[in-house]
Amino acid sequence: MKDTYVYELDGNLYVNLTNRCSNDCKFCVRTGKVSYYGHKLWLSEEPTAEKVIELIGKKKCKEVVFCGFGEPTFRIKEVVTIAKALKEKGYTVRLNTNGQGNLINGEDITPKLKGVIDKVNVSLNAPDADEYFNVCRPVFGEDAFLGLIDFAKKCKQQGIETTFSVVDCIGEKKVSKCKKLAKETGIPLRVRKMIEDSDAT
C-alpha cells in the first residue's frame, strides 16, 4: 500500500500530513493499526503542501479536514499553505486537533488560522488536567490540558467556529463534567462514538 495523504470518508476529504503527535491516547484509533478503513495512514514520508493540493484537485466534498494519524499542527506552515489554496477554490476547511499547537510551535498560531480555517475541532477527552494526563499521556505534561483550553479560546477569539469533542468511551460521568467545562468555557461540545474497527490490524 502507498502512503495515503488524502482520503475520502462520509462525504469529506481528509488530509493526513504527519504521524507525529504530542499525545499517546489510550483509546487512539491508530494504536496497533496500519490502516484506517483501507487507507494506509502510517506514513513513510510526509507530503509537501504542493502534493496535497495537487491530490485534492477539484474533488467535491462537504469539507476538507486536516485529520490523520498525527497532530496536524506539527506542520502548521503546510496546514496554512494548503488551507489558503483550498479557500481560494471555495472549500470549507476544518482542523481536527489535540489543541496543543501553541505548545508544539512555541507561539500562538491562531492568528495564522484566521481566514483560512473555517472550523476547529479540539479533542477535549477529559474534564480536568489530571484525567487528561492519565488518558492522553501528553509530552507536555499537565500544561497540555490548560494549553488546549487556551488554544480553543484563542481560536474562538479569532472568529473561527470552534468546538470541543470527547469520545463516549470515557464514561457518562466524565462526559457530563466535560459538558459543564465546555459550557463554562463558552465552546460547544460534541460527543463522538468510539471507533471500534478500522478495517485492519
DABEL-V135508 format. One record per helix or strand. SS is the DSSP state (A for helix, B for strand). FROM is the first residue (numbers start at 1). TO is the last residue. Records with the same first field share a line. If there is no record, write none. Layout:
SS: FROM-TO, FROM-TO
This chain:
B: 6-9, 12-15, 36-36, 39-39, 64-66, 93-97, 119-123, 161-167, 188-192
A: 49-56, 72-88, 101-105, 110-113, 129-136, 143-157, 168-170, 172-185
